[in-house]
Amino acid sequence: MATTLVLATLAFIIPSAQLGAQQQGIQLGVAVPNKSPTLNQFEASIGRNVGAVRRYRRWNDRFPSNHEINLLNDRDLILSIKPERNGSPIRWAKIAAARPGDPLYQDMVNWANAIRPYQSNIWLSFHHEPEARTNISYGNAKDYIAAWRNFMSVFNKEGVKLAGRVWIATQSFELRASDRRHPDRWYPGDAWVEAIAADAFNWYQCRTGTNNAWKSPRQIFEPFRDFGRKHPNEQLMIGEFGSVEDPRDRNRKAKWINDVRNLFKEPAYSQFTHLAYFNLHHKGGKYNCDWRVGTSRPATEAFAALAADPYYKGTGVARAPISPATAVLPATGACTAVRTGRSTVNLKWKSKGYVIRRNGNWLSTVPNGTSSFTDIDAPANAAYHIREWRPGGKVDVRCEFDRNAPVDPCVVTFNANEANFVFGVPGTIQLRKNGKWLATASKTYTDRAGNAGANYIARKRNGGKITDYACTRG
C-alpha cells in the first residue's frame, strides 16, 4: 500500500525526473521433462541458457538429483512439491495438523534439510494448482491454506532462506468469484508468499470434446494481472505458459509468442518478474496438446527472438517502486560492502533497515534486526543501499564498497551457532570440517552446528586434481 509522505527535514531527495514507473527485466525459465538432453535441446533451439527451470516433486522423492545439482550451479529452480506418496494423496488436513514428533512433520524437516544447501536458488511451492478438480481428494480450500502455512512455517523454523515462496494456480483467475476454484478462496495470504504465479495456456482445440476459441496472450494473462494488482507487494510469475499451433495457419503460434514478448514489456505488466515456458507435448486421454516451441520453424524463431530480447535476460527480482518519499543519504559507514567472490558480496550494516536494494532495485527483505546479508549473484557494477523507515518517510543508506578487497575462494562468518559460508570458486565444493566431510554445496552453505574454533576447508575437484582452500573469516 503506497503512502505519499513529505520529507521536510531530509536532504538528498531524489529529483522528480528520476521517479515513477521503472522497468525491470524478466527472468526466462522453462518446464521440460526431468532429463538433461531435453533442456539442452530446448536451450540450443532458442540460442541461450534460461535462468530458471521448473521442477515437479512428490512427497517421498529424493532431492536433489545429480541433474538438479548441475542445474543449481547456474540456474534457479521453481520447485513444486506435491503431497503424494507412492501414488496416494496425503490429505492437506493431516499436513496442517502435523507437529514435531509426527512422521509428516519430520518429512517436512527432511525437505528443509535437502533444500538448505541450495536455498537461495529455489522458489518453493507447496502443491501447485490446488484448486484444480483433480485435487479434490486432498481436501478443501481451508485445509489447503492451513497446510501451506504449516509447511512453510517448518522452513522458517529450520532457518531455510529461500529465493521465495511462490503460490501457483491455474487459469482460474478468469472464473466468477462464486466458483469453488476462484483463487481468492485458495490464496494463503500476502504474509505467506513472496510471489504469485499462474499456469496459463492457449488451449485452442487440443482437447477432445472441448472447442476453445483461440485466445490472445492479453485475454489469457489479463485476469491474473488484475488479481496481482490487489497484491501489489508480491512478484508475479508465469509458472507455465504455452500455445498450440493452428493447423490452418502455420504463423499463428509464432505471432502469439511475439505478442507475449510485447505484452510483458508494457508498463502495466511491470509487476511480472518470471516467465517459464511449458516445453512439453501433453498427450494421452483427451489431450493432444503440443506446447513445444519446436512445433514449427516460425514458432521456434519467434521464441528465439524473445529469448534474445534484453528485457528477458533479467534476474527475476522485482523492483520496489521509488516514490518522492524516499531520500538517498551518502555513505556514512553505517553500511559496508565487501566483495568476497566472483559474484558474491557481503553486506553489514548498523542502521535499522532490513530492505536491501541493489542498483536501485529491490533485492531482499531480511528479518528486522538482521545486520548482515550475502548477495550471491552480484554483478561487477553492484551498488547497494539499506532502506530504513524513519519518521516522515523512507531513507536509503548507501553502502560503502571496498572494491580493493580480495576475492576469497571460501569466506565464513559466524552468527550465534551458525557458520555461514560463501564460495568464490565456481561449481560444486566439498566442505570439510576438522578433516571430515561436512557437505557438498555451491555458492553458499550454512553449518547450523558451527564452531568458531573448527578448521573449515573448501575442497574443489577438477578431474583427478584436488585443491583445498582454507576458509577465511568474513
C-alpha positions in Angstrom: 0.0 0.0 0.0 1.7 3.2 -1.1 1.5 6.3 1.1 2.6 9.8 0.0 4.9 11.5 2.6 6.9 14.7 2.6 10.4 14.6 3.9 10.7 18.2 5.0 13.8 17.6 7.2 15.8 15.2 5.0 18.2 16.3 2.3 19.1 14.5 -0.9 15.6 14.0 -2.2 15.5 12.2 -5.5 14.7 14.6 -8.3 11.2 14.1 -9.7 12.6 13.3 -13.2 14.0 10.1 -11.7 10.8 9.0 -10.2 7.9 7.0 -11.5 7.4 3.5 -13.1 10.7 1.8 -13.8 11.1 -1.4 -15.9 12.8 -4.5 -14.6 14.0 -7.4 -16.7 12.1 -10.7 -16.7 13.8 -14.0 -15.9 13.1 -16.5 -18.6 12.5 -20.1 -17.5 11.3 -23.4 -18.9 9.5 -26.6 -17.8 10.9 -29.7 -19.5 11.0 -33.4 -18.7 13.5 -34.3 -15.9 16.3 -35.2 -18.3 19.3 -33.1 -19.2 19.1 -33.7 -23.0 15.6 -32.2 -23.3 16.8 -29.0 -21.5 19.9 -28.9 -23.7 17.9 -29.3 -26.8 15.5 -26.5 -25.8 18.3 -24.1 -25.0 20.1 -24.9 -28.2 17.0 -24.2 -30.2 16.5 -20.7 -28.6 20.2 -19.8 -28.6 20.8 -19.3 -24.9 20.5 -20.8 -21.4 17.5 -19.9 -19.4 17.7 -18.5 -15.8 15.2 -20.9 -14.2 13.9 -24.4 -14.6 10.5 -25.6 -13.3 10.7 -28.9 -11.3 7.9 -31.1 -10.0 8.5 -33.4 -7.0 6.4 -35.7 -4.8 6.5 -36.1 -1.1 8.8 -39.0 -0.9 11.1 -38.1 -3.8 14.9 -37.9 -3.4 16.1 -34.4 -3.8 18.2 -33.1 -5.4 19.1 -35.5 -8.3 22.5 -35.2 -9.9 20.9 -33.3 -12.8 19.3 -30.8 -10.4 22.6 -30.2 -8.6 24.1 -29.4 -12.0 21.2 -27.0 -12.8 21.7 -25.2 -9.4 25.2 -24.3 -10.3 23.9 -21.5 -12.6 20.1 -21.6 -12.7 17.2 -21.2 -10.3 14.6 -23.9 -9.7 10.9 -23.2 -9.4 10.2 -26.3 -7.3 6.7 -27.7 -6.7 6.2 -30.3 -4.0 3.0 -32.4 -4.2 1.9 -34.2 -1.1 1.6 -37.6 -2.8 3.3 -40.7 -1.5 3.6 -43.8 -3.8 0.6 -42.6 -5.8 -1.6 -41.9 -2.8 -2.6 -38.4 -1.7 -1.7 -37.1 1.7 -4.6 -35.0 2.8 -3.9 -31.4 3.5 -5.6 -31.5 6.9 -3.0 -34.0 8.1 -0.2 -31.8 6.9 -1.8 -28.8 8.6 -2.0 -30.7 11.9 1.5 -32.2 11.9 3.7 -31.2 14.8 7.2 -32.1 16.0 7.3 -35.8 16.6 4.8 -36.6 13.9 6.2 -38.5 10.8 4.7 -35.9 8.5 6.4 -33.1 10.4 9.7 -34.9 10.1 9.1 -35.3 6.3 8.8 -31.5 6.1 12.1 -31.1 8.1 13.7 -33.5 5.8 12.7 -31.4 2.8 14.0 -28.3 4.5 17.4 -30.0 5.1 17.5 -31.3 1.5 16.8 -27.8 0.1 19.0 -25.9 2.6 22.4 -26.1 0.6 20.6 -24.6 -2.4 18.1 -22.4 -0.6 18.8 -19.1 -2.3 18.4 -20.6 -5.8 15.0 -22.1 -5.1 11.5 -20.7 -5.5 9.3 -23.1 -3.5 5.7 -24.0 -4.0 3.6 -26.4 -1.9 1.1 -28.3 -4.1 0.7 -26.1 -7.2 -2.7 -25.7 -8.8 -4.6 -26.8 -5.6 -7.9 -25.6 -6.9 -8.0 -27.9 -9.9 -10.7 -30.6 -9.9 -8.0 -33.3 -9.9 -7.1 -32.3 -6.4 -10.5 -32.6 -4.7 -9.3 -35.8 -2.8 -6.8 -33.7 -0.9 -9.4 -31.6 0.9 -10.9 -28.2 0.8 -9.5 -24.6 0.5 -9.4 -24.1 4.2 -7.4 -27.3 4.6 -5.0 -26.3 1.9 -4.3 -22.8 3.3 -3.6 -24.4 6.7 -1.3 -27.0 5.2 0.6 -24.3 3.1 1.2 -22.2 6.2 2.4 -25.2 8.3 4.6 -26.4 5.6 6.3 -23.0 5.1 6.5 -22.5 8.9 8.7 -25.5 9.1 11.1 -24.0 6.6 11.1 -20.8 8.7 11.8 -22.6 11.9 14.6 -24.5 10.3 16.2 -21.3 9.1 15.9 -22.0 5.4 16.2 -18.8 3.4 14.6 -19.4 0.1 14.7 -17.2 -3.0 11.0 -17.0 -2.3 7.7 -18.8 -1.6 5.6 -18.9 -4.8 1.9 -19.8 -4.8 0.8 -21.2 -8.1 -2.7 -21.5 -9.5 -4.3 -22.5 -12.9 -6.1 -20.1 -15.2 -8.9 -19.9 -12.6 -8.4 -16.1 -12.2 -10.9 -15.7 -15.1 -13.6 -17.5 -13.1 -16.6 -15.9 -11.3 -15.9 -15.1 -7.7 -18.7 -17.6 -6.7 -16.8 -20.5 -8.3 -15.2 -23.1 -5.9 -11.9 -22.7 -7.8 -11.6 -19.0 -7.7 -8.1 -18.1 -6.4 -9.5 -15.7 -3.7 -10.6 -18.9 -1.8 -7.2 -20.6 -2.0 -4.6 -17.9 -1.6 -2.6 -18.4 1.6 -2.1 -14.6 2.2 0.5 -12.0 1.4 2.4 -12.7 4.6 3.0 -16.3 3.4 4.3 -15.7 -0.1 6.8 -13.6 -2.0 5.4 -14.4 -5.4 2.1 -15.4 -7.0 2.1 -17.5 -10.2 -0.3 -18.7 -12.8 -0.1 -21.7 -15.2 -1.9 -20.4 -18.2 -2.3 -21.7 -21.8 -3.8 -21.1 -25.2 -5.5 -24.5 -25.4 -7.4 -23.8 -28.7 -8.8 -27.2 -29.9 -6.2 -29.7 -28.5 -8.6 -31.3 -26.0 -11.1 -33.8 -27.4 -14.7 -32.6 -26.7 -13.7 -29.1 -25.9 -14.0 -26.4 -28.6 -12.0 -23.5 -27.2 -11.6 -20.3 -29.2 -8.1 -19.1 -30.0 -7.0 -16.7 -27.1 -4.5 -13.9 -27.3 -1.9 -13.5 -24.5 -3.8 -10.5 -23.2 -7.0 -12.5 -22.9 -5.2 -15.2 -21.0 -3.0 -13.2 -18.7 -5.1 -10.1 -18.0 -7.3 -11.7 -15.3 -4.2 -12.8 -13.5 -2.7 -9.3 -13.8 -5.9 -7.9 -12.2 -5.5 -10.4 -9.3 -1.9 -9.3 -8.9 -2.9 -5.6 -8.7 -4.8 -6.5 -5.4 -1.5 -7.7 -4.0 0.9 -5.0 -5.2 3.8 -6.1 -2.9 4.1 -9.5 -4.4 6.0 -10.5 -7.5 4.0 -12.0 -10.3 5.3 -15.1 -12.2 4.0 -17.2 -15.1 4.9 -20.7 -13.9 3.9 -22.4 -17.1 2.6 -21.0 -20.4 2.3 -22.1 -24.0 0.3 -22.2 -27.1 -0.6 -25.0 -29.6 -0.4 -24.5 -33.3 -3.4 -23.6 -35.5 -3.3 -26.3 -38.3 -4.8 -23.8 -40.7 -2.2 -21.0 -40.1 1.4 -22.0 -39.5 2.3 -18.5 -38.4 -0.3 -18.1 -35.8 1.6 -19.6 -32.9 4.7 -17.5 -33.8 2.5 -14.3 -33.7 1.2 -15.4 -30.3 4.7 -15.7 -29.0 5.6 -12.3 -30.4 2.5 -10.9 -28.7 3.7 -12.4 -25.4 7.1 -10.7 -25.9 5.5 -7.3 -26.4 2.8 -7.7 -23.7 5.1 -8.2 -20.7 7.2 -5.2 -21.7 4.2 -2.9 -21.2 4.4 -0.7 -18.0 1.1 -2.2 -16.8 2.8 -5.6 -16.6 5.9 -4.4 -14.6 4.9 -6.5 -11.6 5.9 -9.6 -13.5 9.4 -11.0 -12.9 9.4 -14.6 -14.3 8.1 -16.4 -17.4 8.6 -20.2 -17.7 7.6 -21.8 -20.9 6.0 -25.3 -20.8 8.0 -27.1 -23.5 6.2 -30.4 -23.4 3.9 -32.4 -25.5 0.9 -33.2 -23.3 -0.5 -36.4 -24.9 -2.9 -39.0 -23.5 -6.6 -39.5 -23.0 -8.5 -36.4 -24.2 -5.3 -34.4 -24.5 -3.1 -33.9 -27.6 -1.5 -30.5 -26.8 1.9 -30.0 -28.2 3.2 -26.8 -26.5 6.8 -27.2 -27.6 8.4 -24.2 -29.3 9.8 -26.6 -32.0 6.4 -27.4 -33.5 7.2 -25.1 -36.4 10.1 -23.1 -37.7 8.2 -19.8 -37.3 7.4 -20.6 -33.6 11.0 -21.5 -32.9 12.3 -18.3 -34.5 9.7 -16.2 -32.6 10.7 -17.7 -29.2 14.4 -17.3 -30.1 13.8 -13.6 -30.7 12.0 -13.4 -27.3 15.0 -15.1 -25.6 17.4 -12.7 -27.3 15.5 -9.7 -26.2 17.5 -8.0 -23.4 14.3 -7.5 -21.4 14.0 -11.3 -20.9 17.5 -11.6 -19.5 16.5 -10.4 -16.1 17.4 -11.9 -12.7 13.8 -12.4 -11.6 14.0 -9.8 -8.8 11.2 -7.3 -8.5 11.7 -3.6 -8.2 10.2 -1.8 -5.3 8.6 1.4 -6.6 10.6 4.6 -5.8 8.4 7.4 -4.5 9.0 11.1 -3.7 9.1 10.0 -0.1 12.5 8.3 -0.5 15.7 10.1 0.5 19.1 8.8 -0.5 21.8 9.5 2.1 25.6 9.4 1.3 27.8 6.7 2.7 28.5 7.2 6.4 30.0 3.9 7.5 26.6 2.7 8.6 26.7 0.0 5.8 29.7 -1.7 4.3 30.0 -4.0 1.3 32.9 -6.4 0.6 33.2 -8.5 -2.5 34.3 -12.0 -1.3 33.9 -13.9 -4.5 33.5 -13.6 -8.3 29.8 -13.0 -7.8 29.4 -12.7 -4.0 29.2 -9.6 -1.8 28.9 -9.5 1.9 26.9 -6.6 3.4 27.0 -5.4 7.0 25.1 -2.5 8.5 24.4 -0.6 11.7 21.2 1.0 10.6 17.7 -0.1 11.3 16.9 -1.0 7.7 16.0 -4.5 6.6 15.2 -4.0 3.0 18.3 -4.4 0.7 18.5 -2.7 -2.6 21.0 -3.3 -5.4 21.5 -0.9 -8.3 18.2 0.8 -7.4 16.2 -2.5 -7.4 14.7 -4.4 -4.5 17.0 -7.3 -3.8 15.8 -8.9 -0.5 13.9 -8.3 2.7 15.5 -9.8 5.8 14.1 -10.2 9.3 14.0 -6.9 11.2 17.1 -6.8 13.5 19.3 -8.7 11.0 22.5 -6.8 10.3 24.2 -8.8 7.5 23.4 -10.3 4.1 25.3 -12.1 1.3 24.4 -11.4 -2.3 25.5 -14.4 -4.3 24.6 -13.1 -7.8 26.3 -9.7 -7.6 27.2 -8.1 -10.9 30.5 -6.4 -11.4 28.9 -2.9 -11.0 26.8 -3.7 -8.0 25.9 -0.8 -5.7 23.9 -1.3 -2.5 21.5 0.6 -0.2 19.8 -0.4 3.0 16.3 1.1 3.2 15.1 2.5 6.5 11.7 3.7 7.6 12.1 6.9 9.6 9.6 9.5 10.8 8.5 11.3 7.7 9.4 8.7 5.1 11.8 6.2 3.6 15.6 6.6 3.7 18.1 4.7 1.6 21.5 4.5 3.3 24.3 4.0 0.8 26.8 1.1 1.5 30.5 1.9 1.3 32.1 -0.5 -1.1 35.7 -1.7 -0.7 36.5 -2.6 -4.3 40.1 -3.5 -3.4 39.1 -6.3 -1.2 40.4 -9.7 -2.4 38.2 -12.4 -3.9 38.4 -15.3 -1.5 37.6 -18.9 -2.5 35.9 -19.5 0.9 34.7 -17.0 3.4 33.0 -17.9 6.7 31.0 -15.7 9.0 29.7 -16.7 12.4 26.3 -15.8 13.8 25.5 -17.4 17.2 25.8 -21.2 16.5 25.7 -20.9 12.7 28.7 -20.8 10.3 27.7 -19.2 7.0 29.9 -19.9 4.0 30.3 -18.1 0.7 32.4 -19.7 -2.0 34.2 -17.6 -4.6 35.2 -20.7 -6.6 32.5 -21.6 -9.2 31.0 -25.1 -9.3 30.5 -27.7 -6.6 32.5 -27.5 -3.3 33.1 -30.3 -0.9 33.2 -28.6 2.5 35.3 -30.3 5.2 35.3 -29.6 9.0 38.2 -30.7 11.2 39.4 -33.1 8.4 36.0 -34.7 7.8 33.4 -34.3 5.0 30.6 -31.9 6.1 28.6 -31.1 3.0 28.6 -30.7 -0.8 27.4 -27.2 -1.9 27.8 -24.4 -4.4 27.8 -20.7 -3.8 26.7 -20.8 -0.2 26.2 -23.1 2.8 25.2 -22.9 6.4 26.6 -25.1 9.2 23.9 -24.9 11.8 26.3 -26.5 14.3 29.0 -24.0 13.5 32.1 -23.8 15.6 34.4 -20.8 15.5 37.3 -22.9 16.6 36.8 -25.5 13.8 39.1 -25.9 10.9 37.0 -25.5 7.7 38.4 -26.4 4.3 36.7 -26.0 0.9 37.8 -28.8 -1.4 37.5 -28.4 -5.2 37.8 -31.4 -7.5 38.7 -30.9 -11.2 39.1 -34.3 -12.8 41.7 -36.1 -10.7 43.1 -32.9 -9.2 42.1 -31.8 -5.7 42.6 -28.3 -4.4 41.9 -27.3 -0.8 41.2 -23.7 0.2 41.3 -22.6 3.8 38.1 -20.7 4.7 38.9 -17.1 5.9 36.8 -15.2 8.4 34.4 -12.6 6.9 
